[in-house]
Structure formats: C-alpha cells, structure tokens
Amino acid sequence: MKTSTKATNSIRPNFEHRLSSTGFDNCIDLVNTIDLMTTRANGVLHAILMQFLGGASQSRLSDDIMIGLIDSAIQEINDIESTTRAFAAIKNPR
C-alpha cells in the first residue's frame, strides 16, 4: 500500500523587490517604502476612477479586469499594513 506524504517544502517567494531598496533601518526607509506602495495603489485606483469619468461613450474594462484592479489596490494596502507592523515590531520589541 502506498501512503501519501505531504510535501515539507513550501513555496516562499521573496518580495523584497517591491520594497525600498535601502531596507528598513530607520523611519526614512519606512517612509520611502510606503511612498512606493501608496503610489502603486493610487495608480490602480485612478485607473478604476477613469472608467467612471469617461461617460457612456468610452469603452469600459471587463469586470474581470476591474476585479483585478480592485484586488490589487486591496493587496497593496494590506502590504502597507504588514510593512508598518513589521517595522513597529523591530523598533519596539516586546
């Protein structure tokens, strides 16, 4: 009888490329990282906004694309929350 084994190696992607290249040594590094994140989220939200400002004559993005845009903004905001929590944990260890 063959038994199934659960894989012990899980995929853990590295997302450091999405963070400030200077790291998180001080508050300026955190501000730079959050600035990049908010710029990305603002870009996504402006793309959504343009869909509603163009009027009925403008072609619209598909619902799937709109859902992807909204999810992208939500995930970026979640990344900001996670980043600030991580920074606070480093600066204020318990």
Secondary structure, 3 states (H helix, E strand, C coil): CCCCCCCCCCCCCCCHHHCCCCCCCCHHHHHHHHHHHHHHHHHHHHHHHHHHHCCCCCCCCCHHHHHHHHHHHHHHHHHHHHHHHHHHHHHCCC
